[in-house]
Amino acid sequence: MKVMLVNPPNAGKSIPEEKYGIKAIKQLFRGEPLGLEELAANLEEHDVRIVDMKVCEQDFTSELEAFRPDVIGFSSVTCEAQTVSRLAKQAKLHHDVTTIVGGVHATYQPEWFNREEFDYIVIGLGKQSFRELLDGFGDVPGVAKTNPGESLRYTPRAFSMDDLVQEKPPRYDLVEKYRKQYVVERVNLPVGFVGTSVGCPYACSFCAIPRMTGGQYFSREPEYVLRDIELLSEIPVIRLVDANTFGDPDQALSIARMIQERGIKKTFALDIRADAIVEKEDVLREWKKAGLGFAVVGFEEICDDKLNSFNKRYSSQIIPKAVEILHELDIKILGDFIVSPDYTEADFDRLEQYITDQAIELPVFTILTPMPGTPLYQSMKDRVLIHDLDYYTYMNAVVETRLPEDVFYLRFSELYKRFHERKR
């Protein structure tokens, strides 16, 4: 069969831009659709193409006409759901095609996609279940056949290491036409994506990762991780796209040492929790030797009560210790912070001063957003005022703000300006 896998275009609406003329913040990394590359790896018996609409929106229509696929697979996060629905309708209007949707929103709110424009919904990690579906279009655990107007019925998938199909490398070749667009912005360095694990051993209330693997955490064999790094031989920067690269410290240590042993010379960026930096400093030092240049750290908050409400499972006292270690090793910090709609002027002032005092090189700010299906949503759903999924971008407050709305967005935008424009 001819299979077209679609990475939808940048989607979502912006309240600060629409109402107050405050422009949205650009993304720091423009990266390849690794999930689709891994999905394609398990479809070797099919003719597969990847359409990356985040790079070129026009490719969907042109490939639809030229390739005339039998199957279209869409990936979708929450703010992309309505865009993906429109694309599926477009495809159905002109072609006899089977449409399948997967990804984060399909996993956390599969019933949203129970519509005529979709035929199947892949729930959770889809590399193996998608293949099984194409093999027979029958009942597959982890896949729901749509039945508009009726409740979805499907068998949940019991995920295992087999679902990683890690012996088959990602189809990096399928995005070759887009490769020059995958760069670290501002410095314009090519960046490639590699995964070392799926799932997460933690359960932060706001996070949409755990359910992708049924709450389990699977780390890949180091040899397969090295294989993927070496496949991107011409790419100077490798972003390890895991929820927590140190989730399995022994595996992380093995990968770092293998990189050194093989003489691989690249700059790496990875995600790591603040407590892991302190508790696994020996592993971090090995990664520094291996070429670690950037640590993406989900600090989220600076107050214990708010960290506890997120189920972060560490104290705010760990943050300065982690920052000190990263500075000592000359590893640049991309620090993620979550701004609550309940912030007061004093909260904004406190966060700004804290980041300045800690000399965090590149803070990244998002607005606390109760994504459907997450524990945070369950605790905040009665406060939700905006149900249009296009606004679920982490850059909009979908619940009422404590400050007047215009003041909240002004203070939020000022955080970005003060810490980002100084770097330009």
C-alpha positions, 0 to 999 in steps of 0.5 A: 500500500501507499502510505502518507504520514503527515506532520501537521502544520504549526497550528493554534491561536494566540489570545495575546496576539489576537486581543492585545497585539503581543506576538507569539514567541517563536520555537527554539528548535525546528525539528524533524518528526521523529515519531513518524520516522520511527513509525515508517521504519516498521512499514518496510513492505509499504511505499511510505512518504512523510509530509512535513507541513511544519516546513511546507504546508503546500506539500499536503495537497501536492502529495495527495494528488501526485502520490494518491495514497491508500492510507494517510496517518496523521499525528496530532497534539491537542492544538493541532486536532482541529487542523488535522480534522480539516485535512482529513476531510479534505483528503476524504473529499477527493480520494478513496483513502483510509485515514488514521490519527494518532499521537498525544491527543488521540491517546488522551482524548480519543473520543474527540476523533470519533468522526466521519473523516477518520477511520481509525484512532491509534491510542498510545505508542503506535509503531507496532499497532499501526503496522498490525492495523495495516496488515489486516485492518481488523481488531488490533489492541490499542486501535479504535475503529471510529463509529460516529454517534456511538461510543468508541470500543477498543481493546487497550494495548499492553505495551512492552519492549516489542512495541519499540521495534528498536531493531529497525532504525528511523527512516531519516531518509524520508525527510531529506527534502526538509533536512535543511530546515531542521536547525537550532534557530539563531545559530542556524546549526542543523539539528537531528533527533534521536530517542533513547527512551519512551514514556517516563518513570515520573507522573507530573500532573500536567504531563501528557507523556505517561499514558503514551505507554500505559504508564510504563517506561522503556529505555532503548538498548545503547547500541541502537541509540548509537546506531541512530546517532551515527546515521546522522553523521553529517548533523553537528547537533543531536537533540535527545528527545526523551521525557528524561534522558537520565530515566535509566542512569545505567543506560545513560552512562553506557551511551555517554561512554560509547560515544567517547569510545567511538570518537563521535564528535557532536554537541548534544542536548538532552532533557534531565530533571533537576534532582537527577543532575544532583543525584547522578552527577557522575553520569552528567560528567560523563555526558559532558565528556561526550559532548553535552552542551545543553541541558533542558531542565523542567524546573517548572516552579520555584516554590515547594507548594506549587512543585508539590501540586505538580507532583514533581517529587523534589524540593525547590532547594534542589534547583540552585544545586543543579544550576551550580553543577551545570554552570561548573561544567559549562553546560548551557541551561534551557530552563522550563518554567510554568507560569500559572494563571493565578500569578500575581504581580509579585509572582512575576517579579519573584520568578524574574528575580530568581532566574536573574540570580541563578543566571539561567542562560535561556529560560523558556516560559509556558502557561499552565494548561490543563490538557484534556486527559491529564491529572491536571485537567481533572483537578482544573476542569471546572475552571476551564473557560476556553474549550476551543482546542486551537488555544491549547498551545501552552501560550494561552490561559484557558482558565480565568487569570487572577490578574486582569487578562491584559496585565497577565499577558503583558507581564508574561510577554515581558518575561520573554523580552527581558530574557530572550531579546538580550541574547539577540 
